Amino acid sequence: MTGSSKIFERRNHYDYVYLSDLLRNMSNYISKKILMLRG
């Protein structure tokens, strides 16, 4: 029981890291697009 919950927590942590990376990349991409449109 405890082992499976540990694995679940670890997977959630990886999902969180992946989502935060995705959001960071998207915001960088959008800001670059805005700079290109302005310039």
Secondary structure, 3 states (H helix, E strand, C coil): CHHHHHHHHHHHHHHHHHHHHHHHHHHHHHHHHHHHHHC
